[in-house]
Amino acid sequence: MLFKDKGIGINEEDVSDIGKPFFRANNVINTSGTGIGLSMVKDSLQNVGGAFDVKSKVGEYTTILISFPIKL
């Protein structure tokens, strides 16, 4: 699944930290949140063998790609 927004984006130096518990990017001073939501998603995916990838460009977009293993 691919999720994409056209929001404020995430600074390049912060992208690798997205998904860490309680981490909030440096440019979200006026944006509410706790930094726990994406860490819960990332941990849940990793527990079932899935993957979580973030790409972002400040002022333009953020995309989050989540992958689930499929067992047939």
PQR file with spaces between the fields and no chain letter, atoms N, CA, C, O and H, PARSE charges and radii, in Angstrom:
ATOM       1  N    MET     1       0.835   -1.166    0.000 -0.4000 1.5000
ATOM       2  CA   MET     1       0.000    0.000    0.000 -0.0000 2.0000
ATOM       3  C    MET     1       0.882    1.231    0.000  0.5500 1.7000
ATOM       4  O    MET     1       1.925    1.259    0.654 -0.5500 1.4000
ATOM       5  N    LEU     2       0.472    2.225   -0.717 -0.4000 1.5000
ATOM       6  CA   LEU     2       1.214    3.475   -0.788 -0.0000 2.0000
ATOM       7  C    LEU     2       0.311    4.601   -0.294  0.5500 1.7000
ATOM       8  O    LEU     2      -0.813    4.768   -0.768 -0.5500 1.4000
ATOM       9  H    LEU     2      -0.375    2.202   -1.248  0.4000 1.0000
ATOM      10  N    PHE     3       0.818    5.362    0.660 -0.4000 1.5000
ATOM      11  CA   PHE     3       0.106    6.518    1.182 -0.0000 2.0000
ATOM      12  C    PHE     3       0.926    7.747    0.823  0.5500 1.7000
ATOM      13  O    PHE     3       2.139    7.779    1.032 -0.5500 1.4000
ATOM      14  H    PHE     3       1.730    5.226    1.046  0.4000 1.0000
ATOM      15  N    LYS     4       0.248    8.765    0.277 -0.4000 1.5000
ATOM      16  CA   LYS     4       0.956    9.969   -0.129 -0.0000 2.0000
ATOM      17  C    LYS     4       0.130   11.186    0.276  0.5500 1.7000
ATOM      18  O    LYS     4      -1.088   11.210    0.103 -0.5500 1.4000
ATOM      19  H    LYS     4      -0.737    8.739    0.108  0.4000 1.0000
ATOM      20  N    ASP     5       0.811   12.193    0.816 -0.4000 1.5000
ATOM      21  CA   ASP     5       0.123   13.444    1.102 -0.0000 2.0000
ATOM      22  C    ASP     5       0.852   14.585    0.408  0.5500 1.7000
ATOM      23  O    ASP     5       1.946   14.414   -0.130 -0.5500 1.4000
ATOM      24  H    ASP     5       1.801   12.173    0.956  0.4000 1.0000
ATOM      25  N    LYS     6       0.231   15.729    0.432 -0.4000 1.5000
ATOM      26  CA   LYS     6       0.846   16.937   -0.135 -0.0000 2.0000
ATOM      27  C    LYS     6       0.952   17.958    0.986  0.5500 1.7000
ATOM      28  O    LYS     6       0.466   19.083    0.869 -0.5500 1.4000
ATOM      29  H    LYS     6      -0.658   15.868    0.869  0.4000 1.0000
ATOM      30  N    GLY     7       1.595   17.550    2.075 -0.4000 1.5000
ATOM      31  CA   GLY     7       1.713   18.388    3.262 -0.0000 2.0000
ATOM      32  C    GLY     7       3.044   19.106    3.329  0.5500 1.7000
ATOM      33  O    GLY     7       3.622   19.480    2.308 -0.5500 1.4000
ATOM      34  H    GLY     7       1.990   16.636    2.171  0.4000 1.0000
ATOM      35  N    ILE     8       3.525   19.294    4.568 -0.4000 1.5000
ATOM      36  CA   ILE     8       4.744   20.069    4.780 -0.0000 2.0000
ATOM      37  C    ILE     8       6.011   19.287    4.465  0.5500 1.7000
ATOM      38  O    ILE     8       7.082   19.878    4.329 -0.5500 1.4000
ATOM      39  H    ILE     8       3.056   18.990    5.397  0.4000 1.0000
ATOM      40  N    GLY     9       5.906   17.984    4.348 -0.4000 1.5000
ATOM      41  CA   GLY     9       7.076   17.158    4.072 -0.0000 2.0000
ATOM      42  C    GLY     9       7.930   16.970    5.311  0.5500 1.7000
ATOM      43  O    GLY     9       7.664   17.565    6.356 -0.5500 1.4000
ATOM      44  H    GLY     9       5.036   17.503    4.458  0.4000 1.0000
ATOM      45  N    ILE    10       8.949   16.146    5.192 -0.4000 1.5000
ATOM      46  CA   ILE    10       9.841   15.817    6.299 -0.0000 2.0000
ATOM      47  C    ILE    10      11.264   16.137    5.860  0.5500 1.7000
ATOM      48  O    ILE    10      11.681   15.778    4.759 -0.5500 1.4000
ATOM      49  H    ILE    10       9.164   15.663    4.343  0.4000 1.0000
ATOM      50  N    ASN    11      12.000   16.815    6.731 -0.4000 1.5000
ATOM      51  CA   ASN    11      13.400   17.138    6.418 -0.0000 2.0000
ATOM      52  C    ASN    11      14.175   15.862    6.114  0.5500 1.7000
ATOM      53  O    ASN    11      13.950   14.827    6.741 -0.5500 1.4000
ATOM      54  H    ASN    11      11.661   17.107    7.625  0.4000 1.0000
ATOM      55  N    GLU    12      15.082   15.941    5.159 -0.4000 1.5000
ATOM      56  CA   GLU    12      15.869   14.784    4.735 -0.0000 2.0000
ATOM      57  C    GLU    12      16.591   14.111    5.906  0.5500 1.7000
ATOM      58  O    GLU    12      16.657   12.884    5.980 -0.5500 1.4000
ATOM      59  H    GLU    12      15.265   16.782    4.650  0.4000 1.0000
ATOM      60  N    GLU    13      17.130   14.921    6.817 -0.4000 1.5000
ATOM      61  CA   GLU    13      17.860   14.344    7.950 -0.0000 2.0000
ATOM      62  C    GLU    13      16.948   13.657    8.960  0.5500 1.7000
ATOM      63  O    GLU    13      17.427   12.894    9.799 -0.5500 1.4000
ATOM      64  H    GLU    13      17.076   15.918    6.758  0.4000 1.0000
ATOM      65  N    ASP    14      15.642   13.915    8.894 -0.4000 1.5000
ATOM      66  CA   ASP    14      14.692   13.301    9.823 -0.0000 2.0000
ATOM      67  C    ASP    14      14.033   12.028    9.283  0.5500 1.7000
ATOM      68  O    ASP    14      13.493   11.239   10.059 -0.5500 1.4000
ATOM      69  H    ASP    14      15.253   14.535    8.213  0.4000 1.0000
ATOM      70  N    VAL    15      14.069   11.822    7.986 -0.4000 1.5000
ATOM      71  CA   VAL    15      13.354   10.692    7.372 -0.0000 2.0000
ATOM      72  C    VAL    15      13.771    9.353    7.978  0.5500 1.7000
ATOM      73  O    VAL    15      12.917    8.499    8.215 -0.5500 1.4000
ATOM      74  H    VAL    15      14.508   12.463    7.356  0.4000 1.0000
ATOM      75  N    SER    16      15.042    9.156    8.229 -0.4000 1.5000
ATOM      76  CA   SER    16      15.495    7.860    8.760 -0.0000 2.0000
ATOM      77  C    SER    16      15.001    7.607   10.178  0.5500 1.7000
ATOM      78  O    SER    16      15.006    6.464   10.635 -0.5500 1.4000
ATOM      79  H    SER    16      15.736    9.850    8.037  0.4000 1.0000
ATOM      80  N    ASP    17      14.576    8.646   10.878 -0.4000 1.5000
ATOM      81  CA   ASP    17      14.082    8.485   12.249 -0.0000 2.0000
ATOM      82  C    ASP    17      12.575    8.286   12.330  0.5500 1.7000
ATOM      83  O    ASP    17      12.050    7.966   13.397 -0.5500 1.4000
ATOM      84  H    ASP    17      14.571    9.574   10.506  0.4000 1.0000
ATOM      85  N    ILE    18      11.874    8.471   11.215 -0.4000 1.5000
ATOM      86  CA   ILE    18      10.425    8.274   11.225 -0.0000 2.0000
ATOM      87  C    ILE    18      10.134    6.820   11.572  0.5500 1.7000
ATOM      88  O    ILE    18      10.724    5.904   10.998 -0.5500 1.4000
ATOM      89  H    ILE    18      12.300    8.731   10.349  0.4000 1.0000
ATOM      90  N    GLY    19       9.236    6.619   12.500 -0.4000 1.5000
ATOM      91  CA   GLY    19       8.914    5.272   12.958 -0.0000 2.0000
ATOM      92  C    GLY    19       9.549    4.933   14.293  0.5500 1.7000
ATOM      93  O    GLY    19       9.250    3.891   14.877 -0.5500 1.4000
ATOM      94  H    GLY    19       8.756    7.362   12.966  0.4000 1.0000
ATOM      95  N    LYS    20      10.428    5.809   14.785 -0.4000 1.5000
ATOM      96  CA   LYS    20      10.973    5.608   16.129 -0.0000 2.0000
ATOM      97  C    LYS    20       9.956    6.158   17.123  0.5500 1.7000
ATOM      98  O    LYS    20       9.361    7.207   16.876 -0.5500 1.4000
ATOM      99  H    LYS    20      10.671    6.655   14.310  0.4000 1.0000
ATOM     100  N    PRO    21       9.748    5.466   18.243 -0.5600 1.5000
ATOM     101  CA   PRO    21       8.743    5.926   19.212  0.2800 2.0000
ATOM     102  C    PRO    21       8.981    7.362   19.671  0.5500 1.7000
ATOM     103  O    PRO    21      10.087    7.735   20.061 -0.5500 1.4000
ATOM     104  N    PHE    22       7.926    8.144   19.614 -0.4000 1.5000
ATOM     105  CA   PHE    22       7.891    9.530   20.074 -0.0000 2.0000
ATOM     106  C    PHE    22       8.772   10.492   19.278  0.5500 1.7000
ATOM     107  O    PHE    22       9.001   11.622   19.710 -0.5500 1.4000
ATOM     108  H    PHE    22       7.027    7.841   19.298  0.4000 1.0000
ATOM     109  N    PHE    23       9.264   10.054   18.126 -0.4000 1.5000
ATOM     110  CA   PHE    23      10.056   10.956   17.285 -0.0000 2.0000
ATOM     111  C    PHE    23       9.124   11.894   16.524  0.5500 1.7000
ATOM     112  O    PHE    23       8.108   11.469   15.974 -0.5500 1.4000
ATOM     113  H    PHE    23       9.078    9.137   17.775  0.4000 1.0000
ATOM     114  N    ARG    24       9.480   13.152   16.504 -0.4000 1.5000
ATOM     115  CA   ARG    24       8.771   14.155   15.699 -0.0000 2.0000
ATOM     116  C    ARG    24       9.816   14.954   14.930  0.5500 1.7000
ATOM     117  O    ARG    24      10.817   15.395   15.493 -0.5500 1.4000
ATOM     118  H    ARG    24      10.305   13.497   16.951  0.4000 1.0000
ATOM     119  N    ALA    25       9.573   15.129   13.662 -0.4000 1.5000
ATOM     120  CA   ALA    25      10.515   15.861   12.811 -0.0000 2.0000
ATOM     121  C    ALA    25      10.667   17.300   13.298  0.5500 1.7000
ATOM     122  O    ALA    25       9.782   17.842   13.960 -0.5500 1.4000
ATOM     123  H    ALA    25       8.759   14.770   13.204  0.4000 1.0000
ATOM     124  N    ASN    26      11.781   17.893   12.968 -0.4000 1.5000
ATOM     125  CA   ASN    26      12.083   19.258   13.423 -0.0000 2.0000
ATOM     126  C    ASN    26      11.144   20.320   12.882  0.5500 1.7000
ATOM     127  O    ASN    26      11.022   21.391   13.476 -0.5500 1.4000
ATOM     128  H    ASN    26      12.500   17.452   12.430  0.4000 1.0000
ATOM     129  N    ASN    27      10.473   20.048   11.763 -0.4000 1.5000
ATOM     130  CA   ASN    27       9.630   21.073   11.150 -0.0000 2.0000
ATOM     131  C    ASN    27       8.151   20.962   11.531  0.5500 1.7000
ATOM     132  O    ASN    27       7.307   21.528   10.836 -0.5500 1.4000
ATOM     133  H    ASN    27      10.572   19.178   11.280  0.4000 1.0000
ATOM     134  N    VAL    28       7.813   20.258   12.601 -0.4000 1.5000
ATOM     135  CA   VAL    28       6.412   20.099   12.990 -0.0000 2.0000
ATOM     136  C    VAL    28       6.075   20.824   14.295  0.5500 1.7000
ATOM     137  O    VAL    28       5.204   20.392   15.051 -0.5500 1.4000
ATOM     138  H    VAL    28       8.499   19.798   13.165  0.4000 1.0000
ATOM     139  N    ILE    29       6.755   21.901   14.540 -0.4000 1.5000
ATOM     140  CA   ILE    29       6.558   22.654   15.778 -0.0000 2.0000
ATOM     141  C    ILE    29       5.100   23.069   15.965  0.5500 1.7000
ATOM     142  O    ILE    29       4.592   23.009   17.085 -0.5500 1.4000
ATOM     143  H    ILE    29       7.462   22.253   13.926  0.4000 1.0000
ATOM     144  N    ASN    30       4.424   23.482   14.915 -0.4000 1.5000
ATOM     145  CA   ASN    30       3.032   23.944   15.009 -0.0000 2.0000
ATOM     146  C    ASN    30       2.028   22.877   14.584  0.5500 1.7000
ATOM     147  O    ASN    30       0.884   23.200   14.265 -0.5500 1.4000
ATOM     148  H    ASN    30       4.837   23.531   14.005  0.4000 1.0000
ATOM     149  N    THR    31       2.438   21.623   14.575 -0.4000 1.5000
ATOM     150  CA   THR    31       1.570   20.519   14.183 -0.0000 2.0000
ATOM     151  C    THR    31       1.409   19.576   15.364  0.5500 1.7000
ATOM     152  O    THR    31       2.391   19.188   15.995 -0.5500 1.4000
ATOM     153  H    THR    31       3.368   21.361   14.834  0.4000 1.0000
ATOM     154  N    SER    32       0.162   19.208   15.662 -0.4000 1.5000
ATOM     155  CA   SER    32      -0.073   18.339   16.818 -0.0000 2.0000
ATOM     156  C    SER    32       0.341   16.902   16.518  0.5500 1.7000
ATOM     157  O    SER    32       0.467   16.508   15.359 -0.5500 1.4000
ATOM     158  H    SER    32      -0.636   19.524   15.149  0.4000 1.0000
ATOM     159  N    GLY    33       0.548   16.138   17.565 -0.4000 1.5000
ATOM     160  CA   GLY    33       0.901   14.729   17.440 -0.0000 2.0000
ATOM     161  C    GLY    33       1.871   14.324   18.527  0.5500 1.7000
ATOM     162  O    GLY    33       2.493   15.164   19.176 -0.5500 1.4000
ATOM     163  H    GLY    33       0.446   16.458   18.507  0.4000 1.0000
ATOM     164  N    THR    34       1.988   13.012   18.713 -0.4000 1.5000
ATOM     165  CA   THR    34       2.871   12.502   19.765 -0.0000 2.0000
ATOM     166  C    THR    34       4.084   11.765   19.216  0.5500 1.7000
ATOM     167  O    THR    34       5.055   11.543   19.940 -0.5500 1.4000
ATOM     168  H    THR    34       1.482   12.330   18.185  0.4000 1.0000
ATOM     169  N    GLY    35       4.040   11.385   17.951 -0.4000 1.5000
ATOM     170  CA   GLY    35       5.138   10.623   17.385 -0.0000 2.0000
ATOM     171  C    GLY    35       5.034    9.139   17.675  0.5500 1.7000
ATOM     172  O    GLY    35       6.013    8.412   17.511 -0.5500 1.4000
ATOM     173  H    GLY    35       3.251   11.565   17.362  0.4000 1.0000
ATOM     174  N    ILE    36       3.871    8.673   18.102 -0.4000 1.5000
ATOM     175  CA   ILE    36       3.730    7.250   18.426 -0.0000 2.0000
ATOM     176  C    ILE    36       3.024    6.465   17.306  0.5500 1.7000
ATOM     177  O    ILE    36       3.257    5.264   17.165 -0.5500 1.4000
ATOM     178  H    ILE    36       3.075    9.264   18.235  0.4000 1.0000
ATOM     179  N    GLY    37       2.184    7.108   16.526 -0.4000 1.5000
ATOM     180  CA   GLY    37       1.377    6.408   15.523 -0.0000 2.0000
ATOM     181  C    GLY    37       2.180    5.630   14.499  0.5500 1.7000
ATOM     182  O    GLY    37       1.937    4.440   14.297 -0.5500 1.4000
ATOM     183  H    GLY    37       1.994    8.083   16.641  0.4000 1.0000
ATOM     184  N    LEU    38       3.134    6.284   13.849 -0.4000 1.5000
ATOM     185  CA   LEU    38       3.911    5.597   12.816 -0.0000 2.0000
ATOM     186  C    LEU    38       4.845    4.550   13.415  0.5500 1.7000
ATOM     187  O    LEU    38       5.177    3.567   12.754 -0.5500 1.4000
ATOM     188  H    LEU    38       3.331    7.250   14.013  0.4000 1.0000
ATOM     189  N    SER    39       5.267    4.750   14.655 -0.4000 1.5000
ATOM     190  CA   SER    39       6.112    3.718   15.276 -0.0000 2.0000
ATOM     191  C    SER    39       5.296    2.456   15.537  0.5500 1.7000
ATOM     192  O    SER    39       5.822    1.348   15.436 -0.5500 1.4000
ATOM     193  H    SER    39       4.998    5.549   15.192  0.4000 1.0000
ATOM     194  N    MET    40       4.017    2.613   15.871 -0.4000 1.5000
ATOM     195  CA   MET    40       3.150    1.446   16.064 -0.0000 2.0000
ATOM     196  C    MET    40       2.936    0.711   14.743  0.5500 1.7000
ATOM     197  O    MET    40       2.954   -0.519   14.702 -0.5500 1.4000
ATOM     198  H    MET    40       3.589    3.513   15.953  0.4000 1.0000
ATOM     199  N    VAL    41       2.736    1.462   13.674 -0.4000 1.5000
ATOM     200  CA   VAL    41       2.571    0.855   12.348 -0.0000 2.0000
ATOM     201  C    VAL    41       3.842    0.110   11.952  0.5500 1.7000
ATOM     202  O    VAL    41       3.783   -1.039   11.515 -0.5500 1.4000
ATOM     203  H    VAL    41       2.721    2.462   13.708  0.4000 1.0000
ATOM     204  N    LYS    42       4.984    0.765   12.106 -0.4000 1.5000
ATOM     205  CA   LYS    42       6.258    0.150   11.724 -0.0000 2.0000
ATOM     206  C    LYS    42       6.527   -1.115   12.528  0.5500 1.7000
ATOM     207  O    LYS    42       6.904   -2.137   11.956 -0.5500 1.4000
ATOM     208  H    LYS    42       5.031    1.699   12.461  0.4000 1.0000
ATOM     209  N    ASP    43       6.340   -1.064   13.846 -0.4000 1.5000
ATOM     210  CA   ASP    43       6.559   -2.246   14.691 -0.0000 2.0000
ATOM     211  C    ASP    43       5.618   -3.385   14.320  0.5500 1.7000
ATOM     212  O    ASP    43       6.032   -4.542   14.258 -0.5500 1.4000
ATOM     213  H    ASP    43       6.034   -0.233   14.311  0.4000 1.0000
ATOM     214  N    SER    44       4.354   -3.059   14.073 -0.4000 1.5000
ATOM     215  CA   SER    44       3.380   -4.083   13.697 -0.0000 2.0000
ATOM     216  C    SER    44       3.771   -4.755   12.392  0.5500 1.7000
ATOM     217  O    SER    44       3.690   -5.978   12.271 -0.5500 1.4000
ATOM     218  H    SER    44       4.017   -2.119   14.123  0.4000 1.0000
ATOM     219  N    LEU    45       4.193   -3.968   11.422 -0.4000 1.5000
ATOM     220  CA   LEU    45       4.623   -4.529   10.136 -0.0000 2.0000
ATOM     221  C    LEU    45       5.831   -5.429   10.302  0.5500 1.7000
ATOM     222  O    LEU    45       5.882   -6.524    9.741 -0.5500 1.4000
ATOM     223  H    LEU    45       4.259   -2.975   11.520  0.4000 1.0000
ATOM     224  N    GLN    46       6.806   -4.965   11.076 -0.4000 1.5000
ATOM     225  CA   GLN    46       8.017   -5.765   11.275 -0.0000 2.0000
ATOM     226  C    GLN    46       7.705   -7.073   11.995  0.5500 1.7000
ATOM     227  O    GLN    46       8.350   -8.088   11.731 -0.5500 1.4000
ATOM     228  H    GLN    46       6.764   -4.076   11.532  0.4000 1.0000
ATOM     229  N    ASN    47       6.728   -7.065   12.898 -0.4000 1.5000
ATOM     230  CA   ASN    47       6.359   -8.283   13.624 -0.0000 2.0000
ATOM     231  C    ASN    47       5.780   -9.371   12.725  0.5500 1.7000
ATOM     232  O    ASN    47       5.842  -10.552   13.065 -0.5500 1.4000
ATOM     233  H    ASN    47       6.205   -6.240   13.112  0.4000 1.0000
ATOM     234  N    VAL    48       5.219   -8.982   11.582 -0.4000 1.5000
ATOM     235  CA   VAL    48       4.657   -9.975   10.658 -0.0000 2.0000
ATOM     236  C    VAL    48       5.507  -10.126    9.398  0.5500 1.7000
ATOM     237  O    VAL    48       5.081  -10.756    8.430 -0.5500 1.4000
ATOM     238  H    VAL    48       5.168   -8.022   11.306  0.4000 1.0000
ATOM     239  N    GLY    49       6.713   -9.547    9.411 -0.4000 1.5000
ATOM     240  CA   GLY    49       7.606   -9.672    8.265 -0.0000 2.0000
ATOM     241  C    GLY    49       7.375   -8.645    7.185  0.5500 1.7000
ATOM     242  O    GLY    49       7.853   -8.810    6.063 -0.5500 1.4000
ATOM     243  H    GLY    49       7.060   -9.035   10.197  0.4000 1.0000
ATOM     244  N    GLY    50       6.649   -7.588    7.501 -0.4000 1.5000
ATOM     245  CA   GLY    50       6.378   -6.540    6.523 -0.0000 2.0000
ATOM     246  C    GLY    50       7.467   -5.483    6.504  0.5500 1.7000
ATOM     247  O    GLY    50       8.471   -5.592    7.208 -0.5500 1.4000
ATOM     248  H    GLY    50       6.261   -7.454    8.413  0.4000 1.0000
ATOM     249  N    ALA    51       7.258   -4.464    5.694 -0.4000 1.5000
ATOM     250  CA   ALA    51       8.240   -3.401    5.543 -0.0000 2.0000
ATOM     251  C    ALA    51       7.555   -2.040    5.535  0.5500 1.7000
ATOM     252  O    ALA    51       6.363   -1.927    5.248 -0.5500 1.4000
ATOM     253  H    ALA    51       6.442   -4.375    5.122  0.4000 1.0000
ATOM     254  N    PHE    52       8.333   -1.010    5.857 -0.4000 1.5000
ATOM     255  CA   PHE    52       7.856    0.366    6.000 -0.0000 2.0000
ATOM     256  C    PHE    52       8.922    1.262    5.398  0.5500 1.7000
ATOM     257  O    PHE    52      10.068    1.233    5.845 -0.5500 1.4000
ATOM     258  H    PHE    52       9.301   -1.102    6.091  0.4000 1.0000
ATOM     259  N    ASP    53       8.575    2.060    4.392 -0.4000 1.5000
ATOM     260  CA   ASP    53       9.563    2.924    3.745 -0.0000 2.0000
ATOM     261  C    ASP    53       8.991    4.327    3.588  0.5500 1.7000
ATOM     262  O    ASP    53       7.848    4.485    3.161 -0.5500 1.4000
ATOM     263  H    ASP    53       7.644    2.084    4.029  0.4000 1.0000
ATOM     264  N    VAL    54       9.769    5.339    3.927 -0.4000 1.5000
ATOM     265  CA   VAL    54       9.323    6.730    3.867 -0.0000 2.0000
ATOM     266  C    VAL    54      10.188    7.501    2.882  0.5500 1.7000
ATOM     267  O    VAL    54      11.413    7.380    2.883 -0.5500 1.4000
ATOM     268  H    VAL    54      10.698    5.210    4.274  0.4000 1.0000
ATOM     269  N    LYS    55       9.532    8.297    2.040 -0.4000 1.5000
ATOM     270  CA   LYS    55      10.220    9.226    1.147 -0.0000 2.0000
ATOM     271  C    LYS    55       9.491   10.555    1.286  0.5500 1.7000
ATOM     272  O    LYS    55       8.266   10.593    1.401 -0.5500 1.4000
ATOM     273  H    LYS    55       8.537    8.395    2.039  0.4000 1.0000
ATOM     274  N    SER    56      10.256   11.648    1.273 -0.4000 1.5000
ATOM     275  CA   SER    56       9.628   12.943    1.467 -0.0000 2.0000
ATOM     276  C    SER    56      10.439   14.058    0.832  0.5500 1.7000
ATOM     277  O    SER    56      11.654   13.957    0.665 -0.5500 1.4000
ATOM     278  H    SER    56      11.251   11.617    1.179  0.4000 1.0000
ATOM     279  N    LYS    57       9.733   15.121    0.483 -0.4000 1.5000
ATOM     280  CA   LYS    57      10.373   16.336   -0.008 -0.0000 2.0000
ATOM     281  C    LYS    57       9.691   17.502    0.707  0.5500 1.7000
ATOM     282  O    LYS    57       8.481   17.699    0.587 -0.5500 1.4000
ATOM     283  H    LYS    57       8.745   15.203    0.619  0.4000 1.0000
ATOM     284  N    VAL    58      10.489   18.271    1.453 -0.4000 1.5000
ATOM     285  CA   VAL    58       9.953   19.370    2.253 -0.0000 2.0000
ATOM     286  C    VAL    58       9.144   20.329    1.382  0.5500 1.7000
ATOM     287  O    VAL    58       9.585   20.745    0.311 -0.5500 1.4000
ATOM     288  H    VAL    58      11.471   18.111    1.550  0.4000 1.0000
ATOM     289  N    GLY    59       7.952   20.666    1.868 -0.4000 1.5000
ATOM     290  CA   GLY    59       7.077   21.597    1.164 -0.0000 2.0000
ATOM     291  C    GLY    59       6.282   20.991    0.038  0.5500 1.7000
ATOM     292  O    GLY    59       5.492   21.688   -0.598 -0.5500 1.4000
ATOM     293  H    GLY    59       7.594   20.327    2.738  0.4000 1.0000
ATOM     294  N    GLU    60       6.468   19.689   -0.237 -0.4000 1.5000
ATOM     295  CA   GLU    60       5.778   19.073   -1.363 -0.0000 2.0000
ATOM     296  C    GLU    60       4.972   17.829   -1.005  0.5500 1.7000
ATOM     297  O    GLU    60       3.772   17.777   -1.277 -0.5500 1.4000
ATOM     298  H    GLU    60       7.110   19.122    0.280  0.4000 1.0000
ATOM     299  N    TYR    61       5.609   16.823   -0.398 -0.4000 1.5000
ATOM     300  CA   TYR    61       4.900   15.565   -0.170 -0.0000 2.0000
ATOM     301  C    TYR    61       5.642   14.668    0.814  0.5500 1.7000
ATOM     302  O    TYR    61       6.811   14.890    1.128 -0.5500 1.4000
ATOM     303  H    TYR    61       6.584   16.865   -0.177  0.4000 1.0000
ATOM     304  N    THR    62       4.939   13.662    1.285 -0.4000 1.5000
ATOM     305  CA   THR    62       5.524   12.530    1.992 -0.0000 2.0000
ATOM     306  C    THR    62       4.818   11.286    1.483  0.5500 1.7000
ATOM     307  O    THR    62       3.594   11.277    1.350 -0.5500 1.4000
ATOM     308  H    THR    62       3.989   13.482    1.030  0.4000 1.0000
ATOM     309  N    THR    63       5.572   10.247    1.201 -0.4000 1.5000
ATOM     310  CA   THR    63       4.973    8.963    0.841 -0.0000 2.0000
ATOM     311  C    THR    63       5.454    7.919    1.840  0.5500 1.7000
ATOM     312  O    THR    63       6.607    7.918    2.269 -0.5500 1.4000
ATOM     313  H    THR    63       6.566   10.255    1.310  0.4000 1.0000
ATOM     314  N    ILE    64       4.541    7.046    2.190 -0.4000 1.5000
ATOM     315  CA   ILE    64       4.876    5.914    3.050 -0.0000 2.0000
ATOM     316  C    ILE    64       4.401    4.658    2.331  0.5500 1.7000
ATOM     317  O    ILE    64       3.217    4.507    2.028 -0.5500 1.4000
ATOM     318  H    ILE    64       3.604    7.047    1.842  0.4000 1.0000
ATOM     319  N    LEU    65       5.334    3.772    2.067 -0.4000 1.5000
ATOM     320  CA   LEU    65       5.033    2.508    1.404 -0.0000 2.0000
ATOM     321  C    LEU    65       5.076    1.414    2.457  0.5500 1.7000
ATOM     322  O    LEU    65       6.093    1.214    3.121 -0.5500 1.4000
ATOM     323  H    LEU    65       6.296    3.895    2.313  0.4000 1.0000
ATOM     324  N    ILE    66       3.967    0.713    2.600 -0.4000 1.5000
ATOM     325  CA   ILE    66       3.958   -0.427    3.518 -0.0000 2.0000
ATOM     326  C    ILE    66       3.741   -1.701    2.711  0.5500 1.7000
ATOM     327  O    ILE    66       2.936   -1.736    1.780 -0.5500 1.4000
ATOM     328  H    ILE    66       3.141    0.875    2.060  0.4000 1.0000
ATOM     329  N    SER    67       4.465   -2.732    3.082 -0.4000 1.5000
ATOM     330  CA   SER    67       4.382   -4.009    2.378 -0.0000 2.0000
ATOM     331  C    SER    67       4.089   -5.105    3.383  0.5500 1.7000
ATOM     332  O    SER    67       4.636   -5.122    4.485 -0.5500 1.4000
ATOM     333  H    SER    67       5.119   -2.703    3.838  0.4000 1.0000
ATOM     334  N    PHE    68       3.223   -6.013    2.988 -0.4000 1.5000
ATOM     335  CA   PHE    68       2.872   -7.160    3.802 -0.0000 2.0000
ATOM     336  C    PHE    68       3.339   -8.427    3.108  0.5500 1.7000
ATOM     337  O    PHE    68       3.220   -8.533    1.888 -0.5500 1.4000
ATOM     338  H    PHE    68       2.779   -5.999    2.092  0.4000 1.0000
ATOM     339  N    PRO    69       3.867   -9.389    3.848 -0.5600 1.5000
ATOM     340  CA   PRO    69       4.198  -10.665    3.203  0.2800 2.0000
ATOM     341  C    PRO    69       2.907  -11.404    2.890  0.5500 1.7000
ATOM     342  O    PRO    69       1.964  -11.399    3.682 -0.5500 1.4000
ATOM     343  N    ILE    70       2.879  -12.032    1.739 -0.4000 1.5000
ATOM     344  CA   ILE    70       1.692  -12.793    1.357 -0.0000 2.0000
ATOM     345  C    ILE    70       2.055  -14.253    1.321  0.5500 1.7000
ATOM     346  O    ILE    70       2.971  -14.657    0.606 -0.5500 1.4000
ATOM     347  H    ILE    70       3.645  -12.037    1.096  0.4000 1.0000
ATOM     348  N    LYS    71       1.339  -15.047    2.091 -0.4000 1.5000
ATOM     349  CA   LYS    71       1.580  -16.487    2.110 -0.0000 2.0000
ATOM     350  C    LYS    71       0.382  -17.161    1.454  0.5500 1.7000
ATOM     351  O    LYS    71      -0.749  -17.041    1.924 -0.5500 1.4000
ATOM     352  H    LYS    71       0.595  -14.718    2.672  0.4000 1.0000
ATOM     353  N    LEU    72       0.643  -17.863    0.374 -0.4000 1.5000
ATOM     354  CA   LEU    72      -0.421  -18.558   -0.344 -0.0000 2.0000
ATOM     355  C    LEU    72      -0.436  -20.032   -0.021  0.5500 1.7000
ATOM     356  O    LEU    72      -1.272  -20.770   -0.541 -0.5500 1.4000
ATOM     357  H    LEU    72       1.562  -17.961   -0.008  0.4000 1.0000
